[in-house]
Amino acid sequence: MQSGKELPGHWWYLYRSNALSKLIALAIKNNPDLQSAQAALAQAQETATAKKKSSLLPSFDAETYST
């Protein structure tokens, strides 16, 4: 990995260690705070993706007038 590059979300996969992957999975499973953080991160990523995609769609404003 080069200096200045962003680490992948699952950085431990870079080590290609089944033992490390299992240990981290167990830690995440047994730690509600980590589970909550992971869920919040996933939700934020989905929201950002949805906003990015919606900016590509046409939009319009509609106003109604009553007489």
Secondary structure, 3 states (H helix, E strand, C coil): CCCCCCCCCCHHHHHCCHHHHHHHHHHHHCCHHHHHHHHHHHHHHHHHHHHHHHCCCCCCCCCCCCC
